[in-house]
Protein backbone atom coordinates (compact mmCIF):
# COMPACT_ATOMS: atom_id res chain seq x y z
CA UNK A 1 0.00 0.00 0.00
CA UNK A 2 1.32 3.44 -0.91
CA UNK A 3 2.08 5.84 1.90
CA UNK A 4 -0.45 8.66 2.33
CA UNK A 5 0.72 11.66 0.35
CA UNK A 6 2.95 9.59 -1.95
CA UNK A 7 3.70 11.21 -5.31
CA UNK A 8 2.93 8.64 -7.99
CA UNK A 9 5.97 8.66 -10.24
CA UNK A 10 8.61 6.16 -11.32
CA UNK A 11 11.12 4.87 -8.79
CA UNK A 12 13.82 7.51 -8.24
CA UNK A 13 17.42 6.35 -8.23
CA UNK A 14 19.67 8.12 -5.74
CA UNK A 15 23.43 7.81 -5.34
CA UNK A 16 26.19 9.48 -3.35
CA UNK A 17 26.58 12.22 -5.96
CA UNK A 18 23.12 13.48 -5.04
CA UNK A 19 23.72 13.50 -1.27
CA UNK A 20 24.56 16.94 0.19
CA UNK A 21 23.76 16.62 3.91
CA UNK A 22 22.85 14.12 6.56
CA UNK A 23 21.72 13.79 10.15
CA UNK A 24 21.21 11.11 12.75
CA UNK A 25 17.88 9.93 11.35
CA UNK A 26 17.92 10.97 7.67
CA UNK A 27 20.12 11.79 4.69
CA UNK A 28 19.32 14.58 2.24
CA UNK A 29 19.66 14.27 -1.53
CA UNK A 30 19.14 16.69 -4.41
CA UNK A 31 16.16 15.48 -6.43
CA UNK A 32 17.74 14.12 -9.64
CA UNK A 33 14.80 15.33 -11.71
CA UNK A 34 14.41 18.78 -10.17
CA UNK A 35 17.30 20.56 -8.48
CA UNK A 36 14.91 22.97 -6.71
CA UNK A 37 13.76 20.04 -4.54
CA UNK A 38 15.44 17.73 -2.07
CA UNK A 39 14.56 14.27 -0.80
CA UNK A 40 14.97 13.24 2.84
CA UNK A 41 15.49 9.49 3.12
CA UNK A 42 15.21 7.75 6.49
CA UNK A 43 18.12 5.71 7.74
CA UNK A 44 17.74 2.16 9.04
CA UNK A 45 14.15 2.02 7.83
CA UNK A 46 12.90 4.25 10.64
CA UNK A 47 10.21 6.49 9.10
CA UNK A 48 8.77 7.92 12.32
CA UNK A 49 10.62 11.24 11.95
CA UNK A 50 9.34 11.81 8.41
CA UNK A 51 5.80 10.71 9.28
CA UNK A 52 5.66 13.06 12.29
CA UNK A 53 7.01 15.93 10.21
CA UNK A 54 4.53 15.25 7.40
CA UNK A 55 1.57 15.32 9.81
CA UNK A 56 2.61 18.71 11.15
CA UNK A 57 3.21 20.14 7.68
CA UNK A 58 -0.29 19.07 6.64
CA UNK A 59 -1.61 20.82 9.74
CA UNK A 60 0.19 24.00 8.62
CA UNK A 61 -1.11 23.58 5.06
CA UNK A 62 -4.70 23.39 6.34
CA UNK A 63 -4.09 26.62 8.25
CA UNK A 64 -2.60 28.20 5.11
CA UNK A 65 0.41 29.63 6.90
CA UNK A 66 2.93 31.57 4.77
CA UNK A 67 6.11 29.67 3.90
CA UNK A 68 8.48 32.59 4.46
CA UNK A 69 10.77 30.64 6.81
CA UNK A 70 9.88 27.02 6.04
CA UNK A 71 10.45 24.94 2.90
CA UNK A 72 7.29 23.61 1.30
CA UNK A 73 6.48 19.93 1.72
CA UNK A 74 5.52 18.09 -1.50
CA UNK A 75 4.70 14.60 -0.23
CA UNK A 76 6.56 11.28 -0.48
CA UNK A 77 8.33 9.48 -3.32
CA UNK A 78 9.74 5.97 -3.60
CA UNK A 79 13.49 5.72 -4.15
CA UNK A 80 16.02 2.90 -4.41
CA UNK A 81 16.94 3.76 -0.80
CA UNK A 82 13.38 3.65 0.49
CA UNK A 83 10.55 6.14 0.89
CA UNK A 84 11.63 9.79 0.81
CA UNK A 85 9.98 13.06 1.85
CA UNK A 86 10.21 15.81 -0.77
CA UNK A 87 10.81 19.44 0.23
CA UNK A 88 11.91 22.66 -1.42
CA UNK A 89 15.71 22.89 -1.56
CA UNK A 90 16.89 26.23 -0.19
CA UNK A 91 19.55 27.84 -2.40
CA UNK A 92 21.33 31.19 -2.34
CA UNK A 93 20.89 33.61 -5.22
CA UNK A 94 24.10 32.27 -6.80
CA UNK A 95 22.57 28.78 -7.00
CA UNK A 96 24.58 27.18 -4.20
CA UNK A 97 22.78 25.21 -1.50
CA UNK A 98 22.36 27.58 1.45
CA UNK A 99 24.69 27.03 4.41
CA UNK A 100 23.46 26.52 7.95
CA UNK A 101 23.30 29.28 10.54
CA UNK A 102 25.80 27.20 12.52
CA UNK A 103 28.26 27.59 9.64
CA UNK A 104 28.02 31.39 9.94
CA UNK A 105 28.17 31.49 13.74
CA UNK A 106 31.29 29.32 13.82
CA UNK A 107 33.13 31.71 11.50
CA UNK A 108 34.01 35.09 13.04
CA UNK A 109 34.64 36.59 9.61
CA UNK A 110 31.28 35.44 8.21
CA UNK A 111 29.41 36.51 11.34
CA UNK A 112 30.76 40.05 11.35
CA UNK A 113 30.49 40.43 7.56
CA UNK A 114 26.79 39.51 7.64
CA UNK A 115 25.85 41.03 10.99
CA UNK A 116 23.15 43.44 9.75
CA UNK A 117 21.45 40.86 7.53
CA UNK A 118 21.65 38.19 10.25
CA UNK A 119 20.18 40.60 12.80
CA UNK A 120 17.12 41.28 10.68
CA UNK A 121 16.78 37.63 9.66
CA UNK A 122 16.84 36.46 13.29
CA UNK A 123 14.15 38.92 14.28
CA UNK A 124 12.04 38.02 11.27
CA UNK A 125 12.23 34.31 12.09
CA UNK A 126 11.22 34.84 15.71
CA UNK A 127 8.26 37.02 14.73
CA UNK A 128 7.20 34.51 12.07
CA UNK A 129 7.14 31.58 14.49
CA UNK A 130 5.13 33.46 17.12
CA UNK A 131 2.68 35.16 14.75
CA UNK A 132 1.87 31.91 12.93
CA UNK A 133 1.96 29.57 15.98
CA UNK A 134 4.61 27.36 14.39
CA UNK A 135 6.05 25.00 16.99
CA UNK A 136 9.60 23.71 16.49
CA UNK A 137 10.54 20.48 18.28
CA UNK A 138 13.95 21.99 18.93
CA UNK A 139 15.62 25.10 17.54
CA UNK A 140 19.25 24.49 16.65
CA UNK A 141 21.56 26.50 14.43
CA UNK A 142 22.46 23.34 12.47
CA UNK A 143 18.79 22.88 11.51
CA UNK A 144 18.42 26.43 10.18
CA UNK A 145 19.89 27.64 6.88
CA UNK A 146 20.71 31.22 5.97
CA UNK A 147 19.57 31.95 2.43
CA UNK A 148 21.58 34.83 0.97
CA UNK A 149 20.00 36.99 -1.69
CA UNK A 150 21.45 39.75 -3.86
CA UNK A 151 18.11 41.57 -3.65
CA UNK A 152 18.52 42.22 0.08
CA UNK A 153 15.84 39.72 1.15
CA UNK A 154 18.13 37.25 2.90
CA UNK A 155 16.27 34.99 5.34
CA UNK A 156 16.56 32.10 7.78
CA UNK A 157 14.74 28.87 6.91
CA UNK A 158 14.12 26.02 9.36
CA UNK A 159 14.78 22.78 7.51
CA UNK A 160 14.37 20.17 10.26
CA UNK A 161 12.74 19.39 13.62
CA UNK A 162 9.42 21.13 13.04
CA UNK A 163 6.39 19.79 14.88
CA UNK A 164 4.52 19.80 18.18
CA UNK A 165 5.05 16.63 20.22
CA UNK A 166 2.42 17.35 22.89
CA UNK A 167 0.01 14.50 23.63
CA UNK A 168 -2.80 17.08 23.66
CA UNK A 169 -1.51 19.66 21.13
CA UNK A 170 -3.26 22.68 22.63
CA UNK A 171 -0.44 24.96 21.42
CA UNK A 172 -1.49 24.23 17.84
CA UNK A 173 -4.73 26.13 18.43
CA UNK A 174 -4.31 28.61 21.33
CA UNK A 175 -2.06 31.59 20.63
CA UNK A 176 -1.30 32.34 24.31
CA UNK A 177 0.13 28.89 25.02
CA UNK A 178 1.85 28.64 21.64
CA UNK A 179 3.67 31.97 22.03
CA UNK A 180 4.98 31.09 25.50
CA UNK A 181 6.18 27.67 24.33
CA UNK A 182 7.93 29.19 21.32
CA UNK A 183 9.59 31.82 23.54
CA UNK A 184 10.95 29.10 25.84
CA UNK A 185 12.41 27.22 22.89
CA UNK A 186 13.77 30.46 21.45
CA UNK A 187 15.59 31.30 24.68
CA UNK A 188 17.29 27.89 24.62
CA UNK A 189 18.22 28.52 20.99
CA UNK A 190 19.75 31.88 21.95
CA UNK A 191 21.89 30.30 24.66
CA UNK A 192 23.06 27.56 22.30
CA UNK A 193 23.90 30.06 19.55
CA UNK A 194 25.70 32.33 22.01
CA UNK A 195 27.88 29.40 23.12
CA UNK A 196 28.96 28.92 19.51
CA UNK A 197 29.82 32.61 19.20
CA UNK A 198 31.72 32.66 22.48
CA UNK A 199 33.81 29.70 21.37
CA UNK A 200 34.98 31.80 18.42
CA UNK A 201 35.95 34.89 20.41
CA UNK A 202 32.73 36.78 19.67
CA UNK A 203 31.76 37.69 23.19
CA UNK A 204 29.45 40.67 23.02
CA UNK A 205 27.18 40.37 26.09
CA UNK A 206 24.48 37.89 25.13
CA UNK A 207 24.48 38.95 21.45
CA UNK A 208 21.78 36.55 20.26
CA UNK A 209 19.34 37.86 22.84
CA UNK A 210 19.81 41.26 21.25
CA UNK A 211 19.93 39.80 17.74
CA UNK A 212 23.31 41.47 17.33
CA UNK A 213 26.64 39.72 16.92
CA UNK A 214 29.76 41.89 17.22
CA UNK A 215 33.35 41.04 18.11
CA UNK A 216 35.38 42.31 21.06
CA UNK A 217 37.16 44.93 18.99
CA UNK A 218 33.86 46.71 18.32
CA UNK A 219 32.82 47.16 21.97
CA UNK A 220 31.86 50.80 22.64
CA UNK A 221 32.83 52.24 26.02
CA UNK A 222 29.88 54.17 27.45
CA UNK A 223 31.44 54.91 30.85
CA UNK A 224 32.72 58.25 29.56
CA UNK A 225 29.91 58.88 27.06
CA UNK A 226 27.40 61.72 27.49
CA UNK A 227 24.22 60.50 29.18
CA UNK A 228 21.09 61.85 27.45
CA UNK A 229 18.18 60.49 29.45
CA UNK A 230 16.45 57.54 31.11
CA UNK A 231 13.20 55.71 30.56
CA UNK A 232 11.53 53.01 32.60
CA UNK A 233 13.95 50.25 31.58
CA UNK A 234 16.64 51.95 29.48
CA UNK A 235 19.32 54.64 29.46
CA UNK A 236 20.22 56.67 26.39
CA UNK A 237 23.77 57.85 25.62
CA UNK A 238 25.29 59.99 22.90
CA UNK A 239 27.26 57.72 20.59
CA UNK A 240 30.91 58.52 21.43
CA UNK A 241 32.05 57.88 17.84
CA UNK A 242 29.11 59.48 16.03
CA UNK A 243 27.38 62.56 17.52
CA UNK A 244 24.54 62.11 15.06
CA UNK A 245 23.41 58.93 16.81
CA UNK A 246 22.46 57.71 20.26
CA UNK A 247 22.71 54.30 21.95
CA UNK A 248 19.91 52.81 24.02
CA UNK A 249 21.01 50.26 26.64
CA UNK A 250 19.32 48.41 29.49
CA UNK A 251 19.34 50.52 32.63
CA UNK A 252 21.12 49.10 35.66
CA UNK A 253 18.71 50.96 37.92
CA UNK A 254 15.25 51.30 36.30
CA UNK A 255 13.57 54.55 37.28
CA UNK A 256 10.28 54.82 39.12
CA UNK A 257 8.15 52.35 41.03
CA UNK A 258 6.44 49.48 39.25
CA UNK A 259 2.70 49.82 39.16
CA UNK A 260 0.54 46.76 39.75
CA UNK A 261 -0.13 46.25 36.04
CA UNK A 262 3.57 46.36 35.21
CA UNK A 263 4.30 43.86 37.97
CA UNK A 264 1.64 41.52 36.59
CA UNK A 265 2.95 41.92 33.04
CA UNK A 266 6.48 41.13 34.26
CA UNK A 267 5.20 37.98 35.95
CA UNK A 268 3.18 36.71 32.98
CA UNK A 269 5.73 37.53 30.26
CA UNK A 270 8.79 35.38 29.62
CA UNK A 271 10.96 38.52 29.56
CA UNK A 272 10.42 42.18 30.44
CA UNK A 273 13.90 43.73 30.79
CA UNK A 274 15.61 46.69 29.16
CA UNK A 275 17.29 44.30 26.70
CA UNK A 276 13.83 42.97 25.84
CA UNK A 277 12.55 46.49 25.21
CA UNK A 278 15.48 47.10 22.86
CA UNK A 279 14.79 43.91 20.95
CA UNK A 280 11.10 44.70 20.65
CA UNK A 281 11.86 48.18 19.39
CA UNK A 282 14.27 46.83 16.76
CA UNK A 283 11.66 44.25 15.77
CA UNK A 284 9.04 47.00 15.41
CA UNK A 285 11.34 49.17 13.28
CA UNK A 286 12.41 46.23 11.10
CA UNK A 287 8.78 45.25 10.51
CA UNK A 288 6.91 48.57 10.35
CA UNK A 289 9.49 51.35 10.15
CA UNK A 290 9.17 51.73 6.38
CA UNK A 291 5.47 52.53 6.83
CA UNK A 292 6.23 55.45 9.16
CA UNK A 293 9.33 56.89 7.46
CA UNK A 294 8.32 60.58 7.71
CA UNK A 295 7.90 60.28 11.48
CA UNK A 296 10.58 57.88 12.76
CA UNK A 297 14.38 58.21 12.84
CA UNK A 298 16.59 55.61 11.25
CA UNK A 299 17.66 52.62 13.34
CA UNK A 300 21.03 50.94 12.75
CA UNK A 301 20.77 47.70 14.71
CA UNK A 302 22.87 46.57 17.67
CA UNK A 303 26.41 47.09 18.85
CA UNK A 304 28.29 45.72 21.85
CA UNK A 305 28.92 48.29 24.60
CA UNK A 306 30.46 48.31 28.06
CA UNK A 307 26.88 48.39 29.41
CA UNK A 308 25.63 45.47 27.31
CA UNK A 309 23.98 45.30 23.88
CA UNK A 310 23.03 48.76 22.63
CA UNK A 311 20.45 49.79 20.04
CA UNK A 312 21.80 52.54 17.74
CA UNK A 313 19.35 55.22 16.56
CA UNK A 314 19.75 58.51 14.69
CA UNK A 315 19.34 61.62 16.82
CA UNK A 316 16.83 64.29 15.71
CA UNK A 317 18.16 67.84 15.35
CA UNK A 318 16.48 71.14 14.46
CA UNK A 319 17.57 73.07 11.40
CA UNK A 320 20.03 75.11 13.48
CA UNK A 321 21.79 71.98 14.76
CA UNK A 322 20.23 72.02 18.24
CA UNK A 323 18.69 68.73 19.50
CA UNK A 324 14.94 68.74 18.91
CA UNK A 325 12.78 69.39 21.97
CA UNK A 326 10.67 66.69 23.65
CA UNK A 327 6.97 67.27 23.00
CA UNK A 328 6.33 67.66 26.73
CA UNK A 329 8.74 70.62 26.91
CA UNK A 330 7.66 72.09 23.57
CA UNK A 331 4.02 72.30 24.69
CA UNK A 332 4.91 74.73 27.50
CA UNK A 333 6.23 77.31 25.04
CA UNK A 334 4.03 76.58 22.03
CA UNK A 335 1.37 78.97 20.72
CA UNK A 336 -2.11 78.18 19.45
CA UNK A 337 -1.06 78.64 15.79
CA UNK A 338 2.03 76.46 16.17
CA UNK A 339 0.02 73.88 18.10
CA UNK A 340 -2.62 73.62 15.39
CA UNK A 341 0.03 73.06 12.69
CA UNK A 342 1.80 70.36 14.72
CA UNK A 343 -1.49 68.68 15.62
CA UNK A 344 -2.25 68.45 11.89
CA UNK A 345 1.03 66.54 11.49
CA UNK A 346 0.03 64.22 14.32
CA UNK A 347 -3.25 63.52 12.54
CA UNK A 348 -1.29 62.38 9.49
CA UNK A 349 0.73 60.04 11.73
CA UNK A 350 -2.40 58.67 13.41
CA UNK A 351 -4.04 58.13 10.01
CA UNK A 352 -0.98 56.09 8.98
CA UNK A 353 -1.36 53.94 12.09
CA UNK A 354 -5.04 53.36 11.36
CA UNK A 355 -4.58 52.76 7.62
CA UNK A 356 -1.90 50.11 8.23
CA UNK A 357 -3.68 48.67 11.27
CA UNK A 358 -0.63 49.33 13.45
CA UNK A 359 -0.93 48.68 17.16
CA UNK A 360 0.66 51.69 18.90
CA UNK A 361 -1.15 52.28 22.18
CA UNK A 362 1.69 54.07 24.00
CA UNK A 363 1.02 57.65 22.87
CA UNK A 364 2.86 59.30 25.76
CA UNK A 365 4.20 62.82 25.40
CA UNK A 366 7.76 61.71 26.28
CA UNK A 367 7.81 59.41 23.25
CA UNK A 368 7.73 62.30 20.76
CA UNK A 369 10.08 65.09 19.69
CA UNK A 370 9.16 68.26 17.79
CA UNK A 371 11.67 69.22 15.09
CA UNK A 372 11.86 72.77 13.78
CA UNK A 373 13.24 73.03 10.24
CA UNK A 374 15.30 75.94 8.85
CA UNK A 375 12.14 77.45 7.30
CA UNK A 376 10.34 77.37 10.66
CA UNK A 377 8.00 74.48 9.92
CA UNK A 378 7.62 71.91 12.69
CA UNK A 379 6.79 68.22 12.74
CA UNK A 380 6.72 65.37 15.26
CA UNK A 381 9.08 62.41 15.49
CA UNK A 382 8.20 59.14 17.22
CA UNK A 383 11.27 57.96 19.15
CA UNK A 384 9.98 54.81 20.91
CA UNK A 385 8.47 52.06 18.74
CA UNK A 386 8.45 49.03 21.04
CA UNK A 387 4.70 49.15 21.69
CA UNK A 388 4.03 48.52 18.00
CA UNK A 389 4.73 44.84 18.74
CA UNK A 390 3.74 44.64 22.41
CA UNK A 391 1.37 46.71 24.53
CA UNK A 392 0.97 46.64 28.31
CA UNK A 393 -1.98 44.25 28.48
CA UNK A 394 -1.47 41.11 30.55
CA UNK A 395 -3.56 39.14 28.06
CA UNK A 396 -3.24 41.00 24.79
CA UNK A 397 -6.90 40.87 23.78
CA UNK A 398 -6.56 43.99 21.64
CA UNK A 399 -4.06 42.12 19.48
CA UNK A 400 -6.38 39.18 18.93
CA UNK A 401 -9.44 41.14 17.74
CA UNK A 402 -9.13 43.89 15.14
CA UNK A 403 -12.28 45.67 16.35
CA UNK A 404 -10.93 45.93 19.91
CA UNK A 405 -7.59 47.12 18.58
CA UNK A 406 -9.11 49.93 16.51
CA UNK A 407 -11.41 51.07 19.29
CA UNK A 408 -8.57 51.15 21.79
CA UNK A 409 -6.32 53.08 19.39
CA UNK A 410 -9.12 55.60 18.80
CA UNK A 411 -9.51 56.11 22.56
CA UNK A 412 -5.77 56.62 22.98
CA UNK A 413 -5.69 59.17 20.13
CA UNK A 414 -8.60 61.09 21.69
CA UNK A 415 -6.80 61.08 25.04
CA UNK A 416 -3.58 62.29 23.40
CA UNK A 417 -5.38 65.14 21.57
CA UNK A 418 -7.06 66.26 24.79
CA UNK A 419 -3.77 66.25 26.70
CA UNK A 420 -2.03 68.11 23.85
CA UNK A 421 -4.62 70.92 23.85
CA UNK A 422 -4.74 71.16 27.64
CA UNK A 423 -0.96 71.52 28.05
CA UNK A 424 -0.34 73.78 25.06
CA UNK A 425 1.06 77.08 26.35
CA UNK A 426 0.47 76.14 29.98
GIVEN-V727329 format. One record per backbone hydrogen bond with DSSP energy under -0.5 kcal/mol. NH is the residue of the N-H (numbers start at 0). CO is the residue of the C=O. If there is no record, write none. Layout:
NH,CO
NH,CO
//
This chain:
5,2
6,75
7,5
8,6
11,77
13,11
17,14
18,14
19,27
20,27
22,25
26,40
27,20
28,38
29,17
30,36
33,30
36,33
37,86
38,28
39,84
40,26
40,38
41,82
42,24
45,42
46,44
50,46
51,47
52,48
53,49
54,50
55,51
56,52
57,53
58,54
59,55
60,56
61,57
62,58
63,59
63,60
64,59
69,66
70,157
73,85
75,4
76,83
78,81
79,11
81,78
83,76
84,39
85,74
86,37
87,71
88,35
89,87
90,88
91,95
92,147
94,91
97,89
98,145
100,140
100,143
101,140
103,99
104,100
105,101
106,103
107,105
110,106
111,107
112,108
113,109
114,111
117,113
118,114
119,115
120,116
121,117
122,118
123,119
124,120
125,121
126,122
127,123
128,124
129,125
130,126
131,127
132,129
133,128
134,132
135,133
136,160
137,160
139,137
142,139
143,140
144,156
145,98
146,144
146,154
147,145
151,148
154,146
156,144
157,68
158,142
158,156
159,142
162,134
164,162
168,166
169,167
171,168
172,169
173,169
174,172
177,173
178,174
179,175
180,176
181,177
182,178
183,179
184,180
185,181
186,182
187,183
188,184
189,185
190,186
191,187
192,188
193,189
194,190
195,191
196,192
197,193
198,194
199,196
200,197
201,196
202,200
203,213
206,203
208,205
209,205
210,207
211,206
215,200
217,214
218,215
219,303
221,219
224,221
227,235
228,235
230,233
234,248
235,228
236,246
237,225
238,244
241,238
244,241
245,312
246,236
247,310
248,234
248,246
250,232
254,230
262,258
263,259
264,260
265,261
266,262
267,263
268,264
276,272
277,273
278,274
279,275
280,276
281,277
282,278
283,279
284,280
285,281
286,282
287,283
288,283
288,284
290,287
291,287
291,288
292,289
294,291
295,291
295,292
296,381
299,311
302,309
304,307
305,219
307,304
309,302
310,247
311,300
311,309
312,245
313,297
314,243
316,314
317,321
318,371
320,317
323,315
324,369
326,364
326,367
328,325
329,325
330,326
331,327
331,328
332,328
332,329
333,329
338,334
339,335
340,336
341,337
342,338
343,339
344,340
345,341
346,342
347,343
348,344
349,345
350,346
351,347
352,348
353,349
354,350
355,351
356,353
357,352
358,387
359,357
360,358
362,360
363,361
366,363
367,364
368,380
369,324
370,368
370,378
372,370
372,376
375,372
378,370
380,368
381,294
382,366
382,380
383,366
387,384
388,385
389,385
395,393
396,394
398,395
399,395
399,396
400,396
404,400
405,401
406,402
407,403
408,404
409,405
410,406
411,407
412,408
413,409
414,410
415,411
416,412
417,413
418,414
419,415
420,416
421,417
422,418
423,419
424,330
425,422
//
